[in-house]
Amino acid sequence: MRVREKTAFLAIFLASGMLVSCDWFWPKPTPSASFPQNWSPTERFNWYWASQGSRLMPYAWLQALEQPESDQLFMERTHIESLGYVWSDLPNAPPMPIGFAKDIQSDKNLSFTKLRWKAGQGENEPWVGLTCAACHTAQLTHQGKTILVDGGPTYADFQTFLEELNAAIKNTADDDAKFARFAQRVFGGNASAGDVTLLRAALNQLSSWQQQAAALNNPPSDSPQQCDNPAKYAPNPCGLRYGYGRLDAFGHIYNKVAKLAGGAQAVGNPSDAPVSYPFLWNVPQLDKVQWNSIADNNPIKLPNGTEFQLSALGRNTGEVIGVFADVQIAPSAPIKGYVSSVDVKNLDSIEVQLRTLKAPLWPVTFDKPDPALVSEGRDLFKTKCESCHAPLERDDLTKKIKVTNVRIVSVGGEAEVGTDPWMACNAYAYQAKTGLLQNTPEKYYMGDKMGASAPLSDMLGASVAGTLVGKAKEVAAAGVRGFFGVVRPPQVAFNLQIPPNAFRTRGKEAQLIRCRADADDVEILGYQSRPLTGIWATAPYLHNGSVPTLYDLLLPPDQRPKVFYTGSREFDPEKVGLAQPEDTARWFKFETENSDGTPKDGNWNLGHDYGNAALTEQQRNALVAYMKTL
């Protein structure tokens, strides 16, 4: 296969650019200086609950669903909070955690979410799906004080949430007593026998879809494995557990595309490379985004000197595809694109709002950094860190930042990898059967046609481009708003009144060899360095969340914690990161090594060592003190 240095999202520019003739530019950020991160309560409300077109489950069903082996409601607050999701204290907040948005749109032309479970049902039945805020809102606590960080990494356990939800759906469909209670809640006791029959059939239909998708993400293992953190409901209970605050987003998105294209015959790839959720402030200023810089984030210059930017819209469309959008892939790049539930208007509005988000300030209630130590740390940071982590003032929301990637191997490909290679390697090397995408050009309207199988990066790029082509009117309207500087708030359905020898996974040896061989030439086979503004609020650290605190990150790799616990939101202001609980039984045990001492695939914590052993204790503390102020 040829070397692929260009992002798959280039397809968006080539496909959708043909449909837009208006001038484009993005409005400059408008200040809201009286609010901690520059967002008003209304803007925060919109961020938390504006639909992006994600459709996980009908709203009435989710409200009625019970937990898998209990008669307690699935969305009961303490249950959802135990999975790490956050309820908001904003006035008139809806009865859903942050990031769980109600989606109301016509399902007339949709596919697998066009479910009918009652006589006379209309086409605008509310559904619930996830938004950016579900994965990018952090809640931190310290000695009884709590702060909410918008755009920060969530500490939710998405993997367990989805496994429990799928089990709850299946158990409800299979258990007559459970189903009877479910139907009673959905219909309020006013259902006919015909409605109940329709409901069971629709529930089975959703259950089948969810079980197929789960099997793609976590296929059965071909060899026995030791289960350090077994899953109760997963198809492969011995697969890699992400724990709190991590998700293999690319794995889930890629497998969703494989399923959309291949249907029930789709063959997935293991979602075994979880990453920490990246923080979102300053993302619009970076020229490339994602941990491996696979997505371009630059505007395109038009002949008249103005700019348009579909890259952010394409990136966010790919995200929605991964988290439950309804998309109908069609053969051979149809001129009208793909029918989908993706809400382009809200995606555009959310991205525009994101351009005004500032990094959080260090809470003085946690502690007050020592000025002398901060000064020393500033000098050390300038000499040791700034060459990779460009400085960016917290109030600077316009400076463009060119990011660089640190490759997963040294030149020659023979040295120890250090940083866990799997997110970058999977994103580059994973392939799938193309199914409905066979003979579709790699860039939707242009490029080589895909054969019977293709890199999933190409399949995703074509899927995103086709989705945006299918929303051409909405894309053009977003451009017109940008041209005239019109800021459209996101629309909310809820009512607002205010190394190789360590390799263990069978079947992927050839993939790793290939990634190592190509790493010197392929930019995305590495991990991004970016400005560290607000870094204090983004633990755990490294791209895969394998180091609990900034202090630990500054230690030599062999001295970093081999075991720590995630799930507690308690913050350690001294080391800056995850405080370790005394009661470890209730939290997730994160292990960086296997029982034989080799690094655990997906959890390696050996990277980012730039002479750490030479740092004194004073210097480490000084650097940590300075990074509190970024």
Secondary structure as GFF3:
##gff-version 3
##sequence-region A 1 630
A	DSSP	alpha_helix	10	16	.	.	.	ID=ss1
A	DSSP	three_ten_helix	17	19	.	.	.	ID=ss2
A	DSSP	alpha_helix	41	49	.	.	.	ID=ss3
A	DSSP	beta_strand	57	58	.	.	.	ID=ss4
A	DSSP	alpha_helix	59	64	.	.	.	ID=ss5
A	DSSP	alpha_helix	77	82	.	.	.	ID=ss6
A	DSSP	beta_strand	100	103	.	.	.	ID=ss7
A	DSSP	beta_strand	127	130	.	.	.	ID=ss8
A	DSSP	alpha_helix	132	135	.	.	.	ID=ss9
A	DSSP	beta_strand	137	142	.	.	.	ID=ss10
A	DSSP	beta_strand	145	150	.	.	.	ID=ss11
A	DSSP	alpha_helix	158	174	.	.	.	ID=ss12
A	DSSP	alpha_helix	176	187	.	.	.	ID=ss13
A	DSSP	alpha_helix	193	217	.	.	.	ID=ss14
A	DSSP	beta_strand	246	247	.	.	.	ID=ss15
A	DSSP	alpha_helix	249	262	.	.	.	ID=ss16
A	DSSP	three_ten_helix	263	265	.	.	.	ID=ss17
A	DSSP	beta_strand	275	276	.	.	.	ID=ss18
A	DSSP	three_ten_helix	283	285	.	.	.	ID=ss19
A	DSSP	beta_strand	288	289	.	.	.	ID=ss20
A	DSSP	beta_strand	295	296	.	.	.	ID=ss21
A	DSSP	beta_strand	300	301	.	.	.	ID=ss22
A	DSSP	beta_strand	307	308	.	.	.	ID=ss23
A	DSSP	alpha_helix	311	322	.	.	.	ID=ss24
A	DSSP	beta_strand	327	328	.	.	.	ID=ss25
A	DSSP	beta_strand	339	340	.	.	.	ID=ss26
A	DSSP	alpha_helix	344	354	.	.	.	ID=ss27
A	DSSP	alpha_helix	371	384	.	.	.	ID=ss28
A	DSSP	beta_strand	404	407	.	.	.	ID=ss29
A	DSSP	alpha_helix	422	429	.	.	.	ID=ss30
A	DSSP	beta_strand	431	433	.	.	.	ID=ss31
A	DSSP	three_ten_helix	435	437	.	.	.	ID=ss32
A	DSSP	beta_strand	441	443	.	.	.	ID=ss33
A	DSSP	beta_strand	446	449	.	.	.	ID=ss34
A	DSSP	beta_strand	453	455	.	.	.	ID=ss35
A	DSSP	alpha_helix	456	470	.	.	.	ID=ss36
A	DSSP	alpha_helix	472	484	.	.	.	ID=ss37
A	DSSP	three_ten_helix	500	502	.	.	.	ID=ss38
A	DSSP	alpha_helix	509	518	.	.	.	ID=ss39
A	DSSP	beta_strand	526	529	.	.	.	ID=ss40
A	DSSP	three_ten_helix	535	537	.	.	.	ID=ss41
A	DSSP	alpha_helix	550	553	.	.	.	ID=ss42
A	DSSP	three_ten_helix	557	559	.	.	.	ID=ss43
A	DSSP	beta_strand	563	566	.	.	.	ID=ss44
A	DSSP	beta_strand	571	572	.	.	.	ID=ss45
A	DSSP	beta_strand	577	578	.	.	.	ID=ss46
A	DSSP	beta_strand	588	591	.	.	.	ID=ss47
A	DSSP	three_ten_helix	612	614	.	.	.	ID=ss48
A	DSSP	alpha_helix	617	628	.	.	.	ID=ss49
###
